[in-house]
């Protein structure tokens, strides 16, 4: 057992950030968990529970909830970004005055930045490089926050072209229930992490329409094929998409009852309006915004993304889900 290290800051106290604080608490002497909402922080300090995003799980004694960004980052060795993708750039910019060159950075956000189409490590680097060359890795894989928090066995990927960085995070984060594998293809890992949410919306639609297991299995398989096409066209490696960050995370998000993106698809199939679904959710379903960025990336790299394009027509164009599924089935026949 490796003895606990020093201080770590987790920026973002949603369900995933809170679960990371819980699972990493035995690995570090001090864990700071930053949240934007001061009232939530006050309640977490009193009750030791994140009653909004991860109820029923007590924060370990060495986890310090805080709404003070400067205090959260003071003298920490590792900064983990777990904020929603839409807020990533703004939060990294707010962090910048308090960051030091020796810090290591882990991006645990799964998504793409709207407009720029940048991956989350690229967003972080764009901001941080204004002060110093940042060492950044991406953390991804099949993870439901509640299962991680309760200590269910979980395997994930830590990806960076800097394998020394990936290896150091692997050693410091891994524990009895949380196993990390290193990977030097952050592009493939992050594209898989972002696009699987769009496919999961489609899987939820199939479930909500009662189309059966055959349809969902086909959607997952063909979804993986189009994610792989895009990742490879951008410079990623096919084997990355066959691993935990690709197939593993895709299967979990498309089939698990805890998947927010799958739930969006289920509700769309039942006839609810997207605006109503999103406004009723406590947590963000990243696929709702990422789908548009993914479709734009497909056009930019000349890659056919039929499932993602149909999901975009449903999410932004209001197309009936039944029509989108029908068009996918009636596309020109081709070789697999």
C-alpha positions as CSV (number, residue, x, y, z in Angstrom):
1,X,0.0,0.0,0.0
2,X,1.5,3.3,-1.1
3,X,1.3,5.9,1.8
4,X,-1.0,8.9,1.3
5,X,0.5,11.8,-0.7
6,X,0.0,15.5,0.0
7,X,-2.8,17.8,-1.2
8,X,-5.2,17.5,-4.1
9,X,-7.9,19.9,-5.4
10,X,-11.0,18.6,-7.1
11,X,-12.7,21.5,-9.0
12,X,-16.3,20.7,-9.4
13,X,-18.6,19.1,-6.8
14,X,-21.1,17.4,-9.0
15,X,-21.7,13.6,-8.6
16,X,-18.5,12.7,-10.3
17,X,-16.3,15.2,-8.5
18,X,-17.7,14.2,-5.2
19,X,-17.2,10.5,-5.9
20,X,-13.6,11.2,-6.9
21,X,-13.1,13.0,-3.6
22,X,-14.4,10.0,-1.7
23,X,-12.4,7.4,-3.6
24,X,-9.2,9.4,-3.5
25,X,-9.4,10.4,0.1
26,X,-7.4,7.4,1.4
27,X,-4.7,8.2,-1.2
28,X,-4.1,11.8,-0.1
29,X,-3.5,13.6,3.2
30,X,-5.9,16.4,2.2
31,X,-8.6,16.7,-0.4
32,X,-10.2,20.0,-1.3
33,X,-13.5,19.8,-3.0
34,X,-14.5,23.1,-4.7
35,X,-18.1,24.0,-5.5
36,X,-19.5,27.2,-7.0
37,X,-22.6,27.1,-4.8
38,X,-21.8,28.5,-1.4
39,X,-25.0,27.2,0.2
40,X,-24.1,23.6,-1.0
41,X,-20.6,24.0,0.5
42,X,-22.1,25.2,3.8
43,X,-24.3,22.1,4.0
44,X,-21.5,19.7,3.0
45,X,-19.4,21.1,5.8
46,X,-22.2,20.6,8.3
47,X,-23.7,17.3,7.2
48,X,-20.6,15.9,5.4
49,X,-23.0,14.9,2.6
50,X,-23.5,16.4,-0.9
51,X,-27.3,16.3,-0.7
52,X,-27.8,17.7,-4.2
53,X,-25.5,15.6,-6.4
54,X,-24.5,12.5,-4.4
55,X,-26.8,12.0,-1.4
56,X,-26.3,9.0,1.0
57,X,-22.5,9.1,0.8
58,X,-20.6,10.7,3.6
59,X,-17.5,12.7,2.8
60,X,-14.3,11.4,4.5
61,X,-12.8,13.5,7.3
62,X,-9.9,14.7,5.2
63,X,-12.2,16.1,2.4
64,X,-12.6,19.9,2.8
65,X,-15.6,21.4,0.9
66,X,-14.9,25.0,-0.2
67,X,-16.2,27.7,-2.4
68,X,-12.9,29.7,-2.2
69,X,-11.0,29.0,-5.4
70,X,-7.8,30.5,-4.1
71,X,-7.9,28.5,-0.9
72,X,-8.8,25.3,-2.8
73,X,-5.7,25.6,-5.0
74,X,-3.2,26.8,-2.3
75,X,-0.1,24.5,-2.2
76,X,-1.8,21.6,-3.9
77,X,0.1,19.1,-6.1
78,X,-2.6,17.9,-8.4
79,X,-5.6,19.8,-9.8
80,X,-8.6,17.7,-11.1
81,X,-11.0,19.5,-13.3
82,X,-14.5,18.0,-13.0
83,X,-16.6,20.9,-14.1
84,X,-19.3,20.7,-16.8
85,X,-17.7,21.3,-20.3
86,X,-19.7,24.5,-20.9
87,X,-18.0,26.1,-17.9
88,X,-14.5,24.7,-18.3
89,X,-12.8,27.6,-20.0
90,X,-14.3,30.2,-17.6
91,X,-13.3,28.2,-14.5
92,X,-9.8,27.5,-15.7
93,X,-9.4,31.2,-16.4
94,X,-10.6,32.0,-12.9
95,X,-8.1,29.5,-11.5
96,X,-5.1,30.9,-13.5
97,X,-3.9,33.5,-10.9
98,X,-3.6,30.8,-8.2
99,X,-1.8,28.1,-10.2
100,X,1.9,27.2,-10.0
101,X,4.1,25.6,-12.7
102,X,4.8,22.5,-10.6
103,X,1.2,21.5,-10.4
104,X,-0.1,18.5,-12.4
105,X,-3.5,18.6,-14.0
106,X,-6.1,15.9,-14.6
107,X,-9.2,16.6,-16.8
108,X,-12.1,14.4,-15.8
109,X,-14.7,16.3,-17.8
110,X,-16.3,14.4,-20.7
111,X,-17.3,16.7,-23.5
112,X,-16.3,19.2,-26.2
113,X,-16.3,23.0,-26.1
114,X,-19.1,24.4,-28.2
115,X,-17.9,26.6,-31.0
116,X,-14.2,25.8,-30.9
117,X,-14.8,22.0,-30.9
118,X,-11.8,21.6,-28.5
119,X,-11.4,18.7,-26.2
120,X,-11.2,19.4,-22.5
121,X,-7.4,19.0,-22.2
122,X,-7.1,21.4,-25.2
123,X,-9.3,24.0,-23.4
124,X,-7.2,23.7,-20.3
125,X,-4.0,24.0,-22.2
126,X,-5.2,27.0,-24.1
127,X,-5.8,28.8,-20.8
128,X,-2.9,27.5,-18.7
129,X,-0.2,28.0,-21.4
130,X,-0.7,31.7,-21.0
131,X,1.3,31.4,-17.8
132,X,3.3,28.1,-18.1
133,X,3.5,24.9,-20.1
134,X,1.0,22.7,-18.3
135,X,1.3,19.0,-17.7
136,X,-2.2,17.6,-18.3
137,X,-3.8,14.1,-18.4
138,X,-7.3,13.0,-19.2
139,X,-9.2,10.6,-16.9
140,X,-11.9,8.6,-18.5
141,X,-13.6,5.2,-18.6
142,X,-16.8,3.4,-17.6
143,X,-17.8,5.1,-14.3
144,X,-21.1,5.7,-12.6
145,X,-20.4,8.1,-9.7
146,X,-22.6,6.2,-7.2
147,X,-20.7,2.9,-7.8
148,X,-17.3,4.6,-7.4
149,X,-18.4,6.2,-4.2
150,X,-19.7,3.0,-2.6
151,X,-16.4,1.2,-3.5
152,X,-17.5,-1.0,-6.4
153,X,-14.6,-2.2,-8.4
154,X,-13.9,0.3,-11.2
155,X,-11.2,0.5,-14.0
156,X,-10.4,3.7,-15.8
157,X,-7.8,5.2,-18.1
158,X,-5.4,8.0,-17.5
159,X,-4.2,9.3,-20.8
160,X,-1.4,11.7,-21.7
161,X,1.4,11.9,-24.3
162,X,3.6,12.4,-21.3
163,X,3.8,8.9,-20.0
164,X,5.7,9.9,-16.9
165,X,2.8,12.1,-16.0
166,X,0.3,9.4,-16.7
167,X,2.3,6.9,-14.7
168,X,2.6,9.2,-11.7
169,X,-1.2,9.8,-11.6
170,X,-1.8,6.0,-12.0
171,X,0.4,5.3,-9.0
172,X,-1.2,7.9,-6.8
173,X,-4.8,7.4,-7.7
174,X,-5.0,3.6,-7.9
175,X,-6.4,1.8,-4.9
176,X,-8.2,-1.4,-3.8
177,X,-11.4,-0.4,-5.7
178,X,-10.1,2.1,-8.3
179,X,-7.7,0.8,-10.9
180,X,-6.0,3.0,-13.5
181,X,-4.5,2.0,-16.8
182,X,-2.1,4.4,-18.6
183,X,-2.7,5.4,-22.2
184,X,-0.7,7.8,-24.5
185,X,-3.6,8.6,-26.9
186,X,-5.5,11.4,-25.1
187,X,-7.2,12.4,-28.4
188,X,-8.8,9.0,-28.8
189,X,-9.7,8.8,-25.1
190,X,-11.4,12.2,-25.1
191,X,-13.2,11.8,-28.4
192,X,-14.6,8.5,-27.2
193,X,-15.6,10.1,-23.8
194,X,-17.5,12.9,-25.6
195,X,-19.2,11.1,-28.4
196,X,-20.4,8.1,-26.4
197,X,-22.9,10.4,-24.7
198,X,-24.6,11.2,-28.1
199,X,-24.9,7.5,-28.9
200,X,-26.3,6.9,-25.4
201,X,-29.2,9.3,-26.2
202,X,-29.9,7.0,-29.2
203,X,-29.8,3.9,-27.0
204,X,-32.3,5.6,-24.6
205,X,-34.6,6.3,-27.6
206,X,-34.4,2.7,-28.7
207,X,-35.3,1.6,-25.1
208,X,-38.1,4.1,-24.8
209,X,-39.6,3.1,-28.1
210,X,-39.5,-0.6,-27.0
211,X,-37.3,-1.6,-30.0
212,X,-35.7,-4.4,-28.2
213,X,-32.1,-5.7,-27.4
214,X,-31.3,-6.3,-31.1
215,X,-31.7,-2.6,-31.9
216,X,-29.7,-1.4,-28.9
217,X,-26.8,-3.9,-29.6
218,X,-26.7,-2.7,-33.3
219,X,-26.8,0.9,-32.2
220,X,-23.9,0.4,-29.8
221,X,-21.8,-1.5,-32.3
222,X,-22.4,1.0,-35.2
223,X,-22.0,3.9,-32.8
224,X,-18.5,2.6,-31.8
225,X,-17.7,2.3,-35.6
226,X,-18.5,6.0,-36.2
227,X,-16.7,7.2,-33.1
228,X,-13.7,5.2,-34.2
229,X,-13.8,6.7,-37.7
230,X,-13.8,10.2,-36.4
231,X,-11.1,9.6,-33.8
232,X,-8.8,7.9,-36.3
233,X,-9.4,10.7,-38.8
234,X,-8.3,13.2,-36.1
235,X,-5.1,11.2,-35.3
236,X,-6.3,8.8,-32.6
237,X,-5.7,5.1,-32.6
238,X,-8.3,2.3,-33.2
239,X,-7.1,0.2,-30.2
240,X,-8.0,3.1,-27.8
241,X,-11.6,2.9,-29.0
242,X,-11.6,-0.9,-28.2
243,X,-10.6,-0.3,-24.6
244,X,-12.1,1.1,-21.4
245,X,-12.5,4.7,-22.6
246,X,-14.1,3.5,-25.9
247,X,-16.2,0.3,-25.8
248,X,-16.2,0.1,-22.0
249,X,-17.7,3.6,-21.4
250,X,-20.0,3.3,-24.4
251,X,-21.6,0.1,-23.2
252,X,-22.0,1.4,-19.7
253,X,-23.6,4.7,-20.8
254,X,-25.9,3.0,-23.4
255,X,-27.2,0.3,-21.1
256,X,-26.9,1.5,-17.5
257,X,-30.0,2.7,-15.6
258,X,-27.9,5.5,-14.0
259,X,-26.9,7.0,-17.3
260,X,-28.2,10.6,-17.6
261,X,-27.8,10.7,-21.4
262,X,-29.7,7.4,-21.9
263,X,-32.4,8.8,-19.7
264,X,-32.7,11.9,-22.0
265,X,-33.3,9.5,-24.9
266,X,-35.9,7.5,-23.0
267,X,-37.9,10.6,-22.2
268,X,-37.6,11.9,-25.8
269,X,-39.0,8.6,-27.0
270,X,-41.9,9.0,-24.6
271,X,-42.8,12.4,-26.2
272,X,-41.4,14.8,-23.7
273,X,-39.9,18.1,-25.0
274,X,-36.1,18.4,-24.7
275,X,-36.4,21.7,-22.8
276,X,-38.7,20.1,-20.3
277,X,-36.4,17.1,-19.8
278,X,-33.3,19.2,-19.3
279,X,-34.9,21.7,-16.9
280,X,-36.1,18.8,-14.7
281,X,-32.6,17.3,-14.3
282,X,-30.4,18.1,-11.4
283,X,-27.2,17.1,-13.2
284,X,-26.1,18.0,-16.8
285,X,-26.4,15.4,-19.6
286,X,-23.3,16.3,-21.6
287,X,-24.6,14.6,-24.8
288,X,-27.2,17.3,-25.3
289,X,-24.6,19.9,-26.1
290,X,-21.8,17.6,-27.3
291,X,-23.9,16.2,-30.1
292,X,-23.8,19.4,-32.1
293,X,-20.1,19.8,-31.6
294,X,-19.6,16.1,-32.7
295,X,-21.6,16.6,-35.8
296,X,-19.5,19.7,-36.7
297,X,-16.3,17.7,-36.1
298,X,-17.6,15.0,-38.5
299,X,-18.2,17.7,-41.2
300,X,-14.8,19.3,-40.5
301,X,-12.9,16.0,-41.0
302,X,-15.1,14.6,-43.7
303,X,-16.3,11.6,-41.6
304,X,-19.8,10.2,-41.9
305,X,-21.6,10.1,-38.5
306,X,-25.1,8.9,-39.3
307,X,-26.2,8.1,-35.7
308,X,-24.9,11.4,-34.3
309,X,-26.4,13.3,-37.2
310,X,-29.8,11.8,-36.5
311,X,-29.4,12.5,-32.8
312,X,-28.7,16.2,-33.7
313,X,-31.8,16.3,-35.9
314,X,-33.9,15.2,-32.9
315,X,-32.2,17.4,-30.3
316,X,-32.0,20.6,-32.3
317,X,-34.4,20.1,-35.1
318,X,-37.2,18.5,-33.1
319,X,-37.4,15.5,-35.4
320,X,-39.6,12.6,-34.2
321,X,-37.4,9.8,-32.8
322,X,-39.3,7.2,-34.8
323,X,-38.4,9.0,-38.1
324,X,-34.7,9.2,-37.2
325,X,-34.6,5.5,-36.4
326,X,-36.4,4.7,-39.6
327,X,-33.9,6.7,-41.7
328,X,-31.0,4.9,-40.1
329,X,-32.5,1.5,-41.0
330,X,-33.3,2.6,-44.6
331,X,-29.8,4.1,-45.4
332,X,-28.1,2.6,-48.5
333,X,-26.9,-0.9,-47.9
334,X,-23.1,-1.4,-47.5
335,X,-20.3,-3.6,-46.4
336,X,-19.4,-3.6,-42.7
